[in-house]
Amino acid sequence: MKKHSETRQTLLAAGNWLWSLFTINLAWFGINFPVILTLILMFSMPNGRVMIPGAVVLVLMLSLFTLPSLVAVFRAVDQWQVNGDGNYARVVLKGWRQALPDFLVNLTLATALMIIVLLLKASVGDILVRSGLLVWFGALLLVVVARSYLVGLARHDVTLGGFIIANGGKLVLATGVFILLMGINVFLKLAFMILVASVSLAAFISYQLLNGAPVKNEVREK
């Protein structure tokens, strides 16, 4: 009987943990649905017709939806670790709205990412150039992850450059986790994973890698 009760408690705890992961990712997916839909439409059309106009639209969408919502996901993961399992969809939505005023920073990062993507498409066949561009793309994603983590956790006492220098190895792993999970979903066409847990799981793993455990007895507002 005792063993049955322990098993039930374990399953209940696992279910609550998955529910928290799902609600965070579902809110992120809702915010980024226009971006995902635009990407699908762009890939279904001839490259010549949508290359530049599509890039401009995507830069604006990344600035308004994807980058601020990633900050919000880290904020939700942080509050989840502080306050325990629950529905964190509203935390993501609130965090996204609060991150929107950083539009110029997000626009700069989104533009840099898009320039590298366009250069990658233009350098097909040149392995050396493409390799260098991929390194720069990964480095820029690392900056995005580091900044999203710091802003999401409201770590105003730490500079971005100092944080990257102090946690370079962990940030490389965290960035790799994001690339791996999103890459698996895209190449294997696991649409349900993009909806259920892709970004929230990557943020959760990154949070743990970056030692984001909150101070004991500290409670942040939901």
Contacts in CASP RR format, 6 or more apart in sequence:
PFRMAT RR
TARGET T0000
AUTHOR 0000-0000-0000
METHOD contacts of the structure
MODEL  1
MKKHSETRQTLLAAGNWLWSLFTINLAWFGINFPVILTLILMFSMPNGRV
MIPGAVVLVLMLSLFTLPSLVAVFRAVDQWQVNGDGNYARVVLKGWRQAL
PDFLVNLTLATALMIIVLLLKASVGDILVRSGLLVWFGALLLVVVARSYL
VGLARHDVTLGGFIIANGGKLVLATGVFILLMGINVFLKLAFMILVASVS
LAAFISYQLLNGAPVKNEVREK
13 85 0 8 1.000
16 85 0 8 1.000
16 86 0 8 1.000
17 85 0 8 1.000
18 197 0 8 1.000
19 85 0 8 1.000
19 86 0 8 1.000
19 87 0 8 1.000
20 80 0 8 1.000
20 84 0 8 1.000
20 85 0 8 1.000
20 86 0 8 1.000
20 87 0 8 1.000
20 88 0 8 1.000
21 196 0 8 1.000
21 197 0 8 1.000
21 200 0 8 1.000
21 201 0 8 1.000
21 204 0 8 1.000
22 196 0 8 1.000
22 197 0 8 1.000
22 200 0 8 1.000
23 86 0 8 1.000
23 87 0 8 1.000
23 88 0 8 1.000
23 89 0 8 1.000
23 92 0 8 1.000
24 73 0 8 1.000
24 76 0 8 1.000
24 77 0 8 1.000
24 80 0 8 1.000
24 88 0 8 1.000
24 89 0 8 1.000
24 91 0 8 1.000
24 92 0 8 1.000
24 200 0 8 1.000
24 203 0 8 1.000
25 73 0 8 1.000
25 195 0 8 1.000
25 196 0 8 1.000
25 197 0 8 1.000
25 198 0 8 1.000
25 199 0 8 1.000
25 200 0 8 1.000
25 201 0 8 1.000
26 89 0 8 1.000
26 195 0 8 1.000
26 196 0 8 1.000
27 72 0 8 1.000
27 76 0 8 1.000
27 88 0 8 1.000
27 89 0 8 1.000
27 90 0 8 1.000
27 91 0 8 1.000
27 92 0 8 1.000
27 93 0 8 1.000
27 96 0 8 1.000
28 69 0 8 1.000
28 70 0 8 1.000
28 72 0 8 1.000
28 73 0 8 1.000
28 92 0 8 1.000
28 199 0 8 1.000
28 200 0 8 1.000
29 36 0 8 1.000
29 194 0 8 1.000
29 195 0 8 1.000
29 199 0 8 1.000
31 65 0 8 1.000
31 69 0 8 1.000
31 72 0 8 1.000
31 92 0 8 1.000
31 93 0 8 1.000
31 96 0 8 1.000
32 65 0 8 1.000
32 66 0 8 1.000
32 69 0 8 1.000
34 61 0 8 1.000
34 65 0 8 1.000
35 58 0 8 1.000
35 61 0 8 1.000
35 62 0 8 1.000
35 65 0 8 1.000
35 66 0 8 1.000
36 194 0 8 1.000
38 54 0 8 1.000
38 57 0 8 1.000
38 58 0 8 1.000
38 61 0 8 1.000
39 58 0 8 1.000
42 50 0 8 1.000
42 54 0 8 1.000
42 58 0 8 1.000
47 121 0 8 1.000
51 118 0 8 1.000
51 121 0 8 1.000
55 114 0 8 1.000
55 117 0 8 1.000
55 118 0 8 1.000
58 110 0 8 1.000
58 114 0 8 1.000
59 107 0 8 1.000
59 110 0 8 1.000
59 111 0 8 1.000
59 114 0 8 1.000
60 107 0 8 1.000
60 110 0 8 1.000
62 106 0 8 1.000
62 109 0 8 1.000
62 110 0 8 1.000
62 113 0 8 1.000
62 114 0 8 1.000
63 103 0 8 1.000
63 106 0 8 1.000
63 107 0 8 1.000
63 109 0 8 1.000
63 110 0 8 1.000
64 100 0 8 1.000
64 103 0 8 1.000
64 106 0 8 1.000
65 96 0 8 1.000
66 110 0 8 1.000
67 99 0 8 1.000
67 106 0 8 1.000
67 109 0 8 1.000
67 110 0 8 1.000
67 144 0 8 1.000
67 148 0 8 1.000
68 95 0 8 1.000
68 96 0 8 1.000
68 99 0 8 1.000
68 100 0 8 1.000
68 102 0 8 1.000
68 106 0 8 1.000
69 92 0 8 1.000
69 96 0 8 1.000
69 99 0 8 1.000
70 144 0 8 1.000
70 145 0 8 1.000
70 148 0 8 1.000
70 199 0 8 1.000
70 203 0 8 1.000
71 95 0 8 1.000
71 96 0 8 1.000
71 99 0 8 1.000
71 102 0 8 1.000
71 147 0 8 1.000
71 148 0 8 1.000
71 151 0 8 1.000
71 152 0 8 1.000
72 91 0 8 1.000
72 92 0 8 1.000
72 93 0 8 1.000
72 94 0 8 1.000
72 95 0 8 1.000
72 96 0 8 1.000
72 98 0 8 1.000
72 99 0 8 1.000
72 152 0 8 1.000
73 92 0 8 1.000
73 148 0 8 1.000
73 199 0 8 1.000
73 200 0 8 1.000
73 203 0 8 1.000
74 148 0 8 1.000
74 149 0 8 1.000
74 151 0 8 1.000
74 152 0 8 1.000
74 153 0 8 1.000
74 203 0 8 1.000
74 206 0 8 1.000
74 207 0 8 1.000
75 91 0 8 1.000
75 92 0 8 1.000
75 95 0 8 1.000
75 152 0 8 1.000
75 153 0 8 1.000
75 154 0 8 1.000
76 88 0 8 1.000
76 91 0 8 1.000
76 92 0 8 1.000
76 95 0 8 1.000
76 200 0 8 1.000
77 200 0 8 1.000
77 203 0 8 1.000
77 204 0 8 1.000
77 207 0 8 1.000
78 152 0 8 1.000
78 153 0 8 1.000
78 207 0 8 1.000
78 212 0 8 1.000
78 214 0 8 1.000
78 220 0 8 1.000
79 88 0 8 1.000
79 91 0 8 1.000
79 220 0 8 1.000
79 222 0 8 1.000
80 86 0 8 1.000
80 88 0 8 1.000
81 207 0 8 1.000
81 212 0 8 1.000
81 213 0 8 1.000
81 214 0 8 1.000
82 214 0 8 1.000
82 218 0 8 1.000
82 219 0 8 1.000
82 220 0 8 1.000
83 219 0 8 1.000
83 220 0 8 1.000
83 222 0 8 1.000
88 222 0 8 1.000
90 222 0 8 1.000
91 222 0 8 1.000
95 152 0 8 1.000
99 106 0 8 1.000
99 151 0 8 1.000
99 152 0 8 1.000
102 151 0 8 1.000
105 147 0 8 1.000
109 140 0 8 1.000
109 143 0 8 1.000
109 144 0 8 1.000
109 147 0 8 1.000
112 140 0 8 1.000
113 137 0 8 1.000
113 140 0 8 1.000
113 141 0 8 1.000
113 144 0 8 1.000
116 133 0 8 1.000
116 136 0 8 1.000
116 137 0 8 1.000
116 140 0 8 1.000
117 137 0 8 1.000
119 129 0 8 1.000
119 133 0 8 1.000
120 130 0 8 1.000
120 133 0 8 1.000
120 134 0 8 1.000
120 137 0 8 1.000
123 129 0 8 1.000
123 130 0 8 1.000
123 133 0 8 1.000
124 130 0 8 1.000
138 175 0 8 1.000
138 179 0 8 1.000
141 175 0 8 1.000
141 178 0 8 1.000
141 179 0 8 1.000
142 164 0 8 1.000
142 168 0 8 1.000
142 171 0 8 1.000
142 172 0 8 1.000
142 174 0 8 1.000
142 175 0 8 1.000
143 160 0 8 1.000
143 164 0 8 1.000
145 171 0 8 1.000
145 174 0 8 1.000
145 175 0 8 1.000
145 178 0 8 1.000
145 206 0 8 1.000
146 160 0 8 1.000
146 161 0 8 1.000
146 163 0 8 1.000
146 164 0 8 1.000
146 167 0 8 1.000
146 171 0 8 1.000
147 160 0 8 1.000
149 155 0 8 1.000
149 174 0 8 1.000
149 206 0 8 1.000
149 207 0 8 1.000
149 210 0 8 1.000
150 158 0 8 1.000
150 160 0 8 1.000
150 163 0 8 1.000
153 212 0 8 1.000
155 163 0 8 1.000
164 171 0 8 1.000
167 210 0 8 1.000
170 209 0 8 1.000
170 210 0 8 1.000
170 211 0 8 1.000
171 210 0 8 1.000
173 209 0 8 1.000
174 202 0 8 1.000
174 205 0 8 1.000
174 206 0 8 1.000
174 209 0 8 1.000
174 210 0 8 1.000
177 202 0 8 1.000
177 205 0 8 1.000
177 206 0 8 1.000
177 209 0 8 1.000
178 199 0 8 1.000
178 202 0 8 1.000
178 206 0 8 1.000
181 193 0 8 1.000
181 198 0 8 1.000
181 199 0 8 1.000
181 201 0 8 1.000
181 202 0 8 1.000
182 198 0 8 1.000
182 199 0 8 1.000
182 202 0 8 1.000
184 190 0 8 1.000
184 193 0 8 1.000
185 191 0 8 1.000
185 193 0 8 1.000
185 194 0 8 1.000
185 198 0 8 1.000
214 220 0 8 1.000
END
